[in-house]
Amino acid sequence: MLERALIVAMAIAAVGVPTSSHNPRVRSRQGEVTWQRSDSRRFEIHYLPSLAAEVGPVTRTAERAYDRISTRLNFVLATKVPLVLFAPSGPLTREQVIAYATSDHVAPQVPHRSRIVLPLREVDTQLDVTMLHELTHLLVGEIILPHAPGDGGVPRWVHEGIATYMADAWSDDHDRVIRSLVSTGHVPALSTLSGDGGFTDPRINEAVGHAAFAYIEGRWGAAAIRRFIDGLIVPRVDKTYAAVFELSPAEFDTAFRLYAEQRFSGRKD
């Protein structure tokens, strides 16, 4: 399972990506620590001087991820995404980083702007996947509930499933989760789930949601994913499943269960 970034803020300078020369130095309240800022086309990146060498590579990763997700969702934010970088082994605690990331130094609280706080480790082979995952959370959240904090009451299988699907983060662990649900006859009726679904294992929302979005795109095409997300926009309208899939919620649940049984029955090749 991915180590999660936090939806909060920052900005970076990139090689090969148009950037501004704006690079203010902001002294934080934590002694002599000074944050720096750099801008790329879609991001505002905040970082400590010790991470300056990482800004370019992270920016390129972030811009690629943004282009991929915005194309698939047909959505671009009117404002840049604040992205705050920090090293877990750095001079600031996680709490101090979050305090800075949620301050007006990064972005005004009114109107609300979603942001990402991203931990950078010395060796991170999952950076591309993490960036895709967290940006999907942010952009989908802005579609459903623009300019406001929170997830708009979207079920966790939707929230986690689409982020995992967009990142292509299918794992052997998720495969085992789905196969176990199929073999025991416990594939959940997705349309009836709210919140965390009542699952004691959080991997279920990621695995089932990932499979559900693979099923949606495979049967109705890529555009159906955005239509489904549009059906969840706050304030929500009734008949989301009928409008998007021409199925009742119960018919969708049955169709997805059959898909899961066909794809995940038996041994993995």
NUDRENMI-426309 format. One line per 4 residues: number of its first residue (from 1); their letters; for each residue y, z, x of N, C-alpha, C. Coordinates in nm, 3 decimals, padded with zeros to 5 digits. Each point is the difference from the previous one (the first is absolute). Layout:
BEGIN
NUM = a = Y/Z/X/Y/Z/X/Y/Z/X | ...
//
This chain:
BEGIN
1 = mler = -00.120/00.000/00.085/00.120/00.000/-00.085/00.124/00.000/00.088 | 00.101/-00.079/-00.040/00.121/-00.008/00.080/00.074/00.131/00.003 | 00.059/00.030/00.116/00.094/00.112/00.004/00.127/-00.051/-00.063 | 00.046/00.067/-00.105/00.107/-00.052/-00.079/00.136/00.024/00.063
5 = aliv = 00.086/-00.101/-00.012/00.141/00.019/00.027/00.059/00.067/-00.123 | 00.125/00.035/00.007/00.068/00.060/-00.114/00.101/-00.098/-00.055 | 00.011/-00.007/-00.133/00.103/-00.085/-00.057/00.132/00.075/00.012 | 00.078/-00.037/00.107/00.136/00.052/00.027/00.083/-00.102/00.079
9 = amai = 00.049/-00.003/00.136/00.097/-00.101/00.049/00.013/-00.036/00.148 | 00.058/-00.123/00.039/00.039/-00.038/00.139/00.039/-00.146/00.023 | 00.054/-00.041/00.119/00.038/-00.138/00.030/-00.025/-00.040/00.144 | -00.041/-00.130/00.030/-00.038/-00.038/00.136/00.057/-00.134/00.048
13 = aavg = 00.006/-00.017/00.131/00.042/-00.127/00.059/-00.123/-00.077/00.043 | -00.002/-00.131/-00.025/-00.120/-00.077/00.031/00.029/-00.114/00.094 | -00.103/-00.035/00.080/00.006/-00.119/00.082/-00.048/-00.117/-00.084 | 00.082/-00.103/-00.011/-00.039/-00.115/-00.080/00.036/00.014/-00.147
17 = vpts = 00.055/00.115/-00.040/00.044/00.022/-00.138/00.150/00.023/00.003 | 00.078/-00.073/-00.080/00.145/00.020/00.002/00.036/00.145/-00.026 | 00.082/00.057/00.085/00.042/00.139/-00.015/00.149/00.011/00.015 | 00.053/00.113/-00.044/00.141/00.025/00.021/00.017/00.078/00.128
21 = shnp = 00.122/00.007/00.050/00.028/00.077/00.121/00.035/00.144/-00.034 | -00.006/00.033/-00.129/00.034/00.135/-00.045/-00.103/00.099/00.052 | 00.040/00.094/00.080/-00.094/00.093/00.060/00.065/00.138/00.013 | 00.036/00.063/-00.112/00.067/00.128/00.006/-00.092/00.109/00.054
25 = rvrs = 00.059/00.097/00.064/-00.073/00.115/00.050/00.036/00.118/-00.087 | -00.101/00.059/-00.061/00.023/00.110/-00.094/-00.061/00.127/00.058 | 00.083/00.101/00.027/-00.051/00.125/00.052/-00.054/00.082/-00.116 | -00.128/00.034/00.012/-00.063/00.078/-00.107/00.038/00.146/00.014
29 = rqge = -00.045/00.078/-00.093/00.028/00.144/00.004/-00.097/00.075/00.089 | -00.099/-00.073/00.054/-00.099/00.067/00.084/00.045/-00.009/00.146 | 00.094/00.084/00.040/00.044/00.008/00.139/00.060/-00.130/00.049 | -00.053/-00.053/00.113/00.058/-00.116/00.066/-00.070/-00.132/-00.037
33 = vtwq = -00.090/00.005/-00.094/-00.073/-00.122/-00.037/00.093/-00.098/-00.069 | 00.004/-00.125/00.047/00.088/-00.101/-00.055/-00.081/-00.117/-00.054 | 00.017/-00.028/-00.126/-00.068/-00.114/-00.063/00.081/-00.126/00.024 | -00.069/-00.112/00.015/00.063/-00.130/00.012/-00.044/-00.088/-00.116
37 = rsds = 00.077/-00.103/-00.026/-00.031/-00.090/-00.110/00.015/-00.144/00.044 | -00.089/-00.084/-00.051/00.007/-00.144/00.023/-00.041/-00.070/-00.129 | 00.057/-00.118/-00.025/-00.027/-00.072/-00.124/-00.071/-00.131/00.026 | -00.096/-00.031/-00.084/-00.064/-00.132/-00.003/00.030/-00.062/-00.137
41 = rrfe = -00.064/-00.111/-00.028/00.033/-00.072/-00.124/-00.027/00.082/-00.124 | -00.112/00.074/-00.003/-00.040/00.073/-00.119/-00.001/00.152/00.018 | 00.028/00.048/00.122/-00.017/00.143/00.027/00.120/00.060/00.071 | 00.019/00.130/-00.024/00.089/00.086/00.079/-00.093/00.096/00.073
45 = ihyl = 00.002/-00.002/00.133/-00.097/00.079/00.075/00.070/00.112/00.075 | -00.048/00.121/-00.021/00.050/00.119/00.066/-00.106/00.050/00.097 | 00.042/00.035/00.121/-00.098/00.040/00.101/00.067/00.086/00.106 | -00.080/00.077/00.072/00.049/00.078/00.112/-00.005/-00.086/00.127
49 = psla = 00.086/00.028/00.097/00.005/-00.084/00.122/-00.135/-00.019/00.067 | -00.087/00.098/-00.007/-00.130/-00.010/00.066/-00.089/-00.108/-00.060 | 00.034/-00.046/-00.120/-00.079/-00.105/-00.067/00.066/-00.137/00.005 | 00.104/-00.014/00.080/00.075/-00.126/00.003/-00.089/-00.120/00.032
53 = aevg = -00.098/00.018/00.088/-00.087/-00.111/00.038/-00.091/-00.044/-00.114 | -00.021/00.087/-00.097/-00.089/-00.030/-00.112/00.070/-00.072/-00.115 | 00.133/00.000/00.003/00.076/-00.051/-00.113/-00.028/-00.149/-00.025 | 00.002/-00.079/00.105/-00.025/-00.144/-00.016/-00.135/-00.031/-00.061
57 = pvtr = -00.110/00.050/00.059/-00.132/-00.027/-00.057/-00.015/00.051/-00.144 | 00.054/00.119/-00.029/-00.011/00.053/-00.136/00.080/-00.087/-00.097 | 00.116/-00.045/00.043/00.083/-00.085/-00.085/-00.072/-00.129/-00.036 | -00.061/-00.062/00.100/-00.071/-00.125/-00.028/-00.115/00.024/-00.097
61 = taer = -00.070/00.111/00.018/-00.109/00.034/-00.093/00.054/00.022/-00.141 | 00.112/00.073/-00.011/00.058/00.030/-00.131/00.049/-00.126/-00.069 | 00.065/-00.090/00.074/00.051/-00.123/-00.061/-00.114/-00.090/-00.047 | -00.107/-00.009/00.079/-00.118/-00.079/-00.044/-00.059/00.058/-00.126
65 = aydr = -00.012/00.132/-00.003/-00.057/00.066/-00.118/00.088/-00.025/-00.122 | 00.131/00.011/00.018/00.092/-00.021/-00.113/-00.013/-00.142/-00.054 | -00.003/-00.098/00.090/-00.011/-00.140/-00.044/-00.130/-00.021/-00.079 | -00.107/00.058/00.048/-00.129/-00.019/-00.067/-00.001/00.064/-00.139
69 = istr = 00.046/00.123/-00.009/-00.005/00.071/-00.128/00.100/-00.058/-00.099 | 00.122/-00.027/00.045/00.101/-00.052/-00.091/-00.040/-00.137/-00.055 | -00.069/-00.080/00.082/-00.047/-00.130/-00.047/-00.108/00.018/-00.107 | -00.093/00.091/00.023/-00.108/00.019/-00.096/00.049/00.064/-00.129
73 = lnfv = 00.102/00.085/00.010/00.054/00.066/-00.119/00.118/-00.076/-00.060 | 00.048/-00.103/00.070/00.118/-00.073/-00.044/00.117/00.096/-00.025 | 00.029/00.081/00.101/00.102/00.105/-00.016/00.064/00.031/00.134 | 00.134/00.007/00.000/00.075/00.038/00.119/00.105/00.103/-00.042
77 = latk = 00.007/00.110/00.075/00.100/00.102/-00.029/00.140/-00.051/00.033 | 00.097/00.044/-00.077/00.139/-00.039/00.026/00.057/00.074/00.121 | -00.062/00.111/00.038/00.045/00.079/00.115/-00.109/00.006/00.105 | 00.038/00.034/00.122/-00.097/00.015/00.107/-00.081/00.128/-00.019
81 = vplv = -00.120/-00.002/00.055/-00.088/00.116/-00.008/00.029/00.093/00.118 | 00.039/00.124/-00.025/00.014/00.096/00.110/-00.138/00.036/00.056 | -00.013/-00.004/00.132/-00.126/00.029/00.067/00.028/00.097/00.116 | -00.057/00.117/-00.005/00.021/00.103/00.102/-00.126/00.011/00.086
85 = lfap = 00.016/-00.020/00.129/-00.113/00.009/00.093/00.004/00.133/00.073 | -00.118/00.057/00.019/-00.006/00.122/00.080/-00.136/00.009/00.068 | -00.003/00.074/00.110/-00.125/00.025/00.072/-00.049/00.139/-00.036 | -00.123/00.013/-00.052/-00.052/00.133/-00.036/00.005/00.098/00.116
89 = sgpl = -00.006/-00.051/00.124/00.005/00.088/00.117/00.142/00.015/00.055 | 00.099/-00.050/-00.075/00.138/00.002/00.045/00.066/00.136/-00.013 | 00.133/00.005/00.025/00.072/00.128/00.005/00.026/00.063/-00.136 | -00.014/-00.078/-00.109/00.030/00.053/-00.132/-00.129/00.027/-00.078
93 = treq = 00.005/00.101/-00.083/-00.113/00.027/-00.089/00.002/-00.102/-00.113 | -00.111/-00.010/-00.070/-00.009/-00.089/-00.116/00.106/00.037/-00.103 | 00.022/00.129/-00.019/00.099/00.047/-00.099/00.141/-00.041/00.041 | 00.030/00.005/00.129/00.133/-00.041/00.047/00.021/-00.150/-00.017
97 = viay = -00.105/-00.078/00.025/00.009/-00.144/-00.019/00.026/-00.033/-00.148 | -00.074/00.066/-00.089/00.017/-00.025/-00.143/00.140/00.041/-00.045 | 00.050/00.111/00.054/00.135/00.045/-00.037/00.103/-00.106/00.037 | -00.016/-00.060/00.118/00.092/-00.107/00.040/-00.020/-00.123/-00.088
101 = atsd = -00.125/-00.038/-00.023/-00.030/-00.122/-00.075/00.052/00.004/-00.142 | 00.008/00.119/-00.058/00.048/00.013/-00.138/00.148/00.035/-00.007 | 00.068/-00.006/00.112/00.143/00.034/00.002/00.085/-00.124/-00.021 | 00.129/00.021/-00.018/00.093/-00.111/-00.017/00.021/-00.078/00.129
105 = hvap = -00.046/00.051/00.113/00.006/-00.076/00.124/-00.084/-00.127/-00.010 | -00.106/00.006/-00.081/-00.090/-00.113/-00.015/00.039/-00.087/-00.119 | 00.016/00.061/-00.114/00.042/-00.074/-00.120/00.052/00.099/-00.102 | 00.104/-00.039/-00.074/00.053/00.089/-00.105/-00.108/00.034/-00.102
109 = qvph = 00.004/00.120/-00.051/-00.097/00.042/-00.100/00.033/-00.055/-00.138 | 00.125/-00.038/-00.021/00.042/-00.059/-00.127/00.076/-00.128/00.030 | -00.044/-00.120/-00.045/-00.127/-00.015/-00.072/-00.119/00.019/00.095 | -00.112/00.037/-00.058/-00.119/00.026/00.079/-00.045/-00.125/00.074
113 = rsri = -00.044/00.016/00.126/-00.063/-00.109/00.074/-00.131/00.050/00.059 | -00.106/-00.072/-00.032/-00.130/00.035/00.057/00.003/-00.024/00.150 | -00.080/00.074/00.073/-00.001/-00.011/00.145/-00.138/00.032/00.054 | -00.025/-00.042/00.123/-00.129/00.024/00.064/00.022/00.078/00.128
117 = vlpl = -00.078/00.107/00.018/-00.004/00.073/00.125/-00.133/-00.030/00.066 | 00.004/-00.060/00.118/-00.122/-00.052/00.061/-00.031/00.070/00.132 | -00.113/00.071/00.008/-00.039/00.060/00.129/-00.057/-00.107/00.093 | 00.045/00.000/00.125/-00.049/-00.094/00.099/-00.084/00.075/00.103
121 = revd = -00.123/-00.042/00.015/-00.089/00.062/00.097/-00.012/-00.090/00.123 | -00.043/00.058/00.112/-00.008/-00.076/00.124/-00.088/-00.123/-00.014 | -00.112/00.015/-00.068/-00.088/-00.113/-00.028/-00.020/-00.006/-00.150 | 00.050/-00.106/-00.064/-00.010/-00.011/-00.145/-00.049/-00.138/-00.037
125 = tqld = -00.130/-00.013/-00.016/-00.059/-00.129/-00.035/00.015/-00.031/-00.148 | 00.050/00.097/-00.078/00.012/-00.018/-00.144/00.145/-00.022/-00.045 | 00.092/-00.027/00.094/00.141/-00.009/-00.036/00.025/-00.109/-00.104 | -00.059/-00.118/00.018/00.020/-00.109/-00.096/-00.046/00.041/-00.139
129 = vtml = -00.118/00.062/-00.008/-00.055/00.042/-00.128/00.087/00.107/-00.063 | 00.042/00.098/00.081/00.085/00.108/-00.052/00.130/-00.054/-00.055 | 00.062/-00.093/00.072/00.128/-00.056/-00.046/-00.017/-00.077/-00.130 | -00.104/-00.080/-00.009/-00.027/-00.073/-00.125/-00.023/00.096/-00.115
133 = helt = -00.078/00.103/00.024/-00.033/00.098/-00.103/00.125/00.070/-00.051 | 00.082/00.052/00.091/00.116/00.079/-00.041/00.110/-00.086/-00.061 | 00.018/-00.121/00.052/00.100/-00.089/-00.060/-00.041/-00.043/-00.141 | -00.130/-00.017/-00.021/-00.045/-00.032/-00.136/00.035/00.114/-00.094
137 = hllv = -00.028/00.124/00.042/00.040/00.115/-00.083/00.148/-00.006/-00.034 | 00.082/-00.023/00.102/00.145/00.003/-00.020/00.047/-00.112/-00.093 | -00.045/-00.123/00.025/00.048/-00.113/-00.079/-00.054/00.004/-00.143 | -00.126/00.037/-00.017/-00.053/00.013/-00.136/00.075/00.110/-00.075
141 = geii = 00.029/00.111/00.068/00.076/00.107/-00.063/00.138/-00.046/-00.043 | 00.063/-00.086/00.080/00.133/-00.050/-00.035/-00.005/-00.098/-00.117 | -00.112/-00.071/-00.015/-00.015/-00.088/-00.117/-00.016/00.083/-00.127 | -00.086/00.101/00.008/-00.034/00.078/-00.120/00.111/00.096/-00.040
145 = lpha = 00.061/00.065/00.098/00.102/00.100/-00.028/00.113/-00.015/00.101 | 00.086/-00.103/-00.016/00.101/-00.030/00.101/00.105/00.110/00.013 | 00.044/00.020/00.125/00.111/00.091/00.031/-00.029/00.145/-00.041 | -00.126/00.037/-00.006/-00.034/00.137/-00.038/-00.119/00.047/00.081
149 = pgdg = -00.009/00.129/00.029/-00.116/00.051/00.074/-00.123/00.008/-00.089 | -00.115/00.013/00.062/-00.123/00.016/-00.077/-00.074/-00.131/-00.020 | -00.116/00.009/-00.064/-00.085/-00.118/-00.020/00.000/-00.049/-00.144 | 00.088/00.054/-00.083/00.009/-00.046/-00.138/-00.119/00.035/-00.085
153 = gvpr = -00.079/00.099/00.043/-00.117/00.038/-00.078/-00.115/-00.098/00.007 | 00.002/-00.087/00.100/-00.108/-00.098/00.015/-00.128/00.072/00.042 | -00.115/-00.033/-00.059/-00.126/00.063/00.041/-00.026/-00.021/00.148 | -00.067/00.096/00.061/-00.025/-00.009/00.144/-00.086/-00.121/00.036
157 = wvhe = -00.088/-00.042/-00.089/-00.083/-00.115/00.035/00.085/-00.125/00.015 | 00.107/-00.010/-00.077/00.093/-00.113/00.015/00.081/00.017/00.128 | 00.061/00.116/00.016/00.090/00.027/00.111/-00.072/-00.015/00.135 | -00.118/00.060/00.011/-00.074/-00.006/00.127/-00.078/-00.130/00.012
161 = giat = -00.052/-00.048/-00.111/-00.083/-00.121/00.005/00.076/-00.123/00.043 | 00.122/-00.019/-00.053/00.074/-00.120/00.037/00.045/00.006/00.145 | 00.035/00.121/00.049/00.041/00.013/00.139/-00.116/-00.028/00.095 | -00.118/00.049/-00.035/-00.118/-00.025/00.081/-00.039/-00.147/-00.005
165 = ymad = 00.012/-00.060/-00.118/-00.036/-00.141/-00.016/00.096/-00.090/00.078 | 00.130/00.025/-00.011/00.098/-00.083/00.070/-00.017/00.010/00.152 | -00.047/00.115/00.047/-00.021/00.019/00.143/-00.136/-00.050/00.046 | -00.080/-00.052/-00.093/-00.137/-00.042/00.032/-00.077/00.111/00.069
169 = awsd = 00.025/00.123/-00.044/-00.057/00.115/00.070/-00.134/00.042/-00.059 | -00.088/-00.097/-00.027/-00.132/00.033/-00.052/-00.084/00.058/00.114 | -00.068/00.107/-00.027/-00.076/00.069/00.104/-00.143/00.023/-00.046 | -00.086/00.030/00.097/-00.138/00.036/-00.034/-00.003/00.125/-00.087
173 = dhdr = 00.096/00.089/00.023/00.008/00.123/-00.078/00.027/-00.032/-00.146 | 00.096/-00.089/-00.025/00.030/-00.040/-00.138/-00.120/-00.071/-00.062 | -00.067/-00.082/00.079/-00.117/-00.070/-00.050/-00.106/00.100/-00.048 | -00.021/00.105/00.078/-00.098/00.102/-00.039/00.042/00.072/-00.127
177 = virs = 00.131/00.025/-00.014/00.050/00.068/-00.120/-00.030/-00.083/-00.125 | 00.032/-00.129/00.005/-00.022/-00.087/-00.116/-00.149/-00.014/-00.030 | -00.080/-00.019/00.103/-00.144/-00.016/-00.021/-00.061/00.126/-00.062 | 00.052/00.116/00.040/-00.050/00.124/-00.059/00.036/00.009/-00.148
181 = lvst = 00.123/-00.040/-00.035/00.041/00.002/-00.141/-00.084/-00.097/-00.082 | -00.027/-00.117/00.056/-00.081/-00.098/-00.072/-00.143/00.049/-00.018 | -00.057/00.053/00.107/-00.141/00.041/-00.007/-00.023/00.117/-00.094 | 00.102/00.083/-00.020/-00.013/00.115/-00.089/00.056/-00.026/-00.139
185 = ghvp = 00.049/-00.123/-00.023/00.054/-00.034/-00.131/00.132/00.067/-00.031 | 00.083/00.026/00.104/00.124/00.072/-00.019/00.124/-00.082/00.035 | -00.008/-00.132/-00.015/00.121/-00.081/00.020/00.101/00.040/-00.107 | 00.118/00.048/00.037/00.093/00.054/-00.099/00.063/-00.108/-00.087
189 = alst = 00.036/00.037/-00.122/00.077/-00.088/-00.089/00.146/00.009/00.044 | 00.047/-00.098/00.075/00.130/00.009/00.066/00.116/00.018/-00.098 | -00.008/-00.066/-00.114/00.113/00.005/-00.093/00.022/00.139/-00.059 | -00.100/00.086/00.010/00.012/00.134/-00.058/00.048/00.103/00.102
193 = lsgd = 00.009/-00.040/00.127/00.035/00.095/00.105/00.150/00.022/00.009 | 00.039/00.122/00.028/00.140/00.033/00.026/00.003/00.092/00.121 | 00.113/00.010/00.064/00.012/00.088/00.116/-00.105/-00.031/00.105 | -00.064/00.104/00.053/-00.102/-00.020/00.103/-00.136/-00.030/-00.058
197 = ggft = -00.008/-00.015/-00.132/-00.126/-00.034/-00.065/-00.097/00.116/-00.012 | 00.042/00.116/00.051/-00.089/00.115/-00.004/-00.108/-00.003/00.107 | 00.013/-00.092/00.097/-00.101/-00.013/00.104/00.021/00.108/00.107 | -00.108/00.063/00.041/00.010/00.097/00.110/00.006/-00.070/00.134
201 = dpri = -00.046/-00.124/00.005/00.003/-00.079/00.123/00.111/-00.103/-00.011 | 00.109/00.013/00.078/00.112/-00.094/-00.011/-00.035/-00.142/00.040 | -00.111/-00.017/00.073/-00.040/-00.134/00.040/-00.037/-00.086/-00.120 | -00.037/00.062/-00.111/-00.042/-00.078/-00.117/00.115/-00.085/-00.051
205 = neav = 00.121/00.057/-00.006/00.114/-00.079/-00.046/00.027/-00.119/00.092 | -00.010/00.020/00.130/00.023/-00.110/00.093/-00.107/-00.107/-00.014 | -00.126/00.043/-00.003/-00.111/-00.095/-00.003/-00.007/-00.075/-00.133 | 00.007/00.073/-00.110/-00.009/-00.064/-00.132/00.123/-00.087/-00.023
209 = ghaa = 00.118/00.050/00.038/00.121/-00.079/-00.018/-00.002/-00.127/00.083 | -00.048/00.009/00.123/-00.011/-00.119/00.085/-00.092/-00.103/-00.066 | -00.116/00.045/-00.047/-00.093/-00.090/-00.066/00.061/-00.060/-00.126 | 00.077/00.080/-00.074/00.061/-00.048/-00.124/00.099/-00.113/00.028
213 = fayi = 00.084/00.015/00.103/00.098/-00.105/00.029/-00.067/-00.124/00.058 | -00.111/00.018/00.073/-00.076/-00.116/00.045/-00.056/-00.076/-00.121 | -00.048/00.076/-00.098/-00.052/-00.061/-00.123/00.111/-00.072/-00.077 | 00.116/00.064/-00.013/00.112/-00.061/-00.074/00.041/-00.132/00.064
217 = egrw = 00.020/00.001/00.132/00.043/-00.125/00.066/-00.109/-00.105/-00.005 | -00.126/00.042/00.016/-00.109/-00.095/-00.003/-00.017/-00.068/-00.134 | 00.025/00.073/-00.107/-00.021/-00.057/-00.134/00.124/-00.067/-00.057 | 00.118/00.062/00.019/00.122/-00.050/-00.064/00.101/-00.060/00.098
221 = gaaa = -00.029/00.007/00.127/00.092/-00.058/00.097/00.100/00.101/00.054 | 00.064/-00.036/00.113/00.091/00.091/00.069/00.118/00.043/-00.087 | 00.049/-00.091/-00.084/00.118/00.031/-00.082/-00.029/00.111/-00.101 | -00.127/00.021/-00.033/-00.035/00.103/-00.098/00.029/00.140/00.054
225 = irrf = -00.002/00.017/00.132/00.029/00.131/00.057/00.145/00.037/-00.032 | 00.093/-00.091/00.021/00.140/00.031/-00.031/00.019/00.018/-00.151 | -00.068/-00.079/-00.081/00.014/00.016/-00.145/-00.050/00.138/-00.044 | -00.108/00.046/00.062/-00.051/00.132/-00.033/00.099/00.108/00.041
229 = idgl = 00.056/-00.011/00.120/00.101/00.097/00.045/00.121/-00.003/-00.093 | 00.042/-00.118/-00.042/00.113/-00.010/-00.093/-00.029/00.074/-00.130 | -00.128/-00.001/-00.041/-00.037/00.070/-00.123/00.009/00.151/00.012 | 00.017/00.050/00.123/00.010/00.144/00.023/00.143/00.046/00.022
233 = ivpr = 00.095/-00.093/-00.008/00.140/00.035/00.024/00.045/00.105/-00.101 | 00.074/00.098/00.050/00.054/00.108/-00.085/00.134/-00.047/-00.058 | 00.023/00.014/-00.135/-00.093/00.052/-00.100/-00.111/-00.101/-00.030 | -00.122/00.051/-00.017/-00.118/-00.081/-00.014/-00.014/-00.054/-00.142
237 = vdkt = -00.062/-00.117/-00.011/-00.029/-00.058/-00.131/-00.150/00.010/-00.025 | -00.039/-00.005/-00.127/-00.142/00.003/-00.035/-00.063/-00.137/00.027 | -00.130/-00.003/-00.011/-00.077/-00.125/00.009/00.010/-00.067/00.137 | 00.008/00.079/00.108/00.004/-00.056/00.135/-00.123/-00.085/00.028
241 = yaav = -00.119/00.051/-00.033/-00.123/-00.073/00.030/-00.010/-00.127/-00.083 | 00.037/00.009/-00.125/-00.007/-00.119/-00.086/00.099/-00.106/00.047 | 00.120/00.043/00.040/00.104/-00.095/00.040/-00.035/-00.068/00.132 | -00.061/00.072/00.091/-00.028/-00.055/00.133/-00.136/-00.069/00.006
245 = fels = -00.102/00.062/-00.059/-00.137/-00.048/00.016/-00.059/-00.059/-00.128 | 00.072/00.012/-00.112/-00.051/-00.042/-00.131/-00.131/00.072/-00.032 | -00.004/00.126/00.040/-00.113/00.089/-00.030/00.054/00.132/-00.049 | -00.076/00.068/-00.086/00.036/00.136/-00.035/-00.031/00.088/00.121
249 = paef = 00.058/00.120/00.006/-00.034/00.090/00.111/-00.150/00.022/00.014 | -00.070/00.020/-00.112/-00.144/00.023/00.006/-00.074/-00.123/00.052 | 00.045/-00.119/-00.040/-00.063/-00.123/00.049/00.023/-00.017/00.150 | 00.120/00.035/00.049/00.027/-00.007/00.143/-00.092/00.096/00.076
253 = dtaf = -00.013/00.122/-00.052/-00.086/00.100/00.066/-00.144/-00.049/00.009 | -00.050/-00.060/-00.109/-00.137/-00.051/00.000/-00.016/-00.113/00.100 | 00.099/-00.091/00.002/-00.006/-00.114/00.092/00.004/00.047/00.145 | 00.083/00.099/00.029/00.007/00.050/00.138/-00.130/00.071/00.038
257 = rlya = -00.057/00.076/-00.093/-00.126/00.068/00.031/-00.109/-00.102/00.033 | -00.009/-00.108/-00.077/-00.099/-00.103/00.027/00.023/-00.066/00.135 | 00.129/-00.024/00.032/00.035/-00.056/00.131/-00.046/00.093/00.112 | 00.028/00.129/-00.014/-00.037/00.097/00.103/-00.152/00.007/00.015
261 = eqrf = -00.071/-00.005/-00.113/-00.145/00.007/00.007/-00.058/-00.123/00.069 | 00.058/-00.116/-00.027/-00.050/-00.123/00.062/00.033/-00.003/00.149 | 00.119/00.045/00.037/00.041/-00.009/00.141/-00.059/00.111/00.086 | -00.017/00.119/-00.057/-00.033/00.116/00.084/-00.139/00.058/-00.029
265 = sgrk = -00.082/-00.068/-00.075/-00.136/00.049/-00.022/-00.085/-00.031/00.122 | -00.101/00.084/00.022/-00.094/-00.026/00.107/00.056/00.037/00.136 | -00.073/-00.043/00.103/00.038/00.035/00.136/00.111/-00.093/00.049 | 00.083/00.055/00.090/00.103/-00.081/00.063/-00.063/-00.090/00.104
269 = d = 00.042/-00.130/00.000/-00.056/-00.093/00.100/00.048/00.035/00.141
//
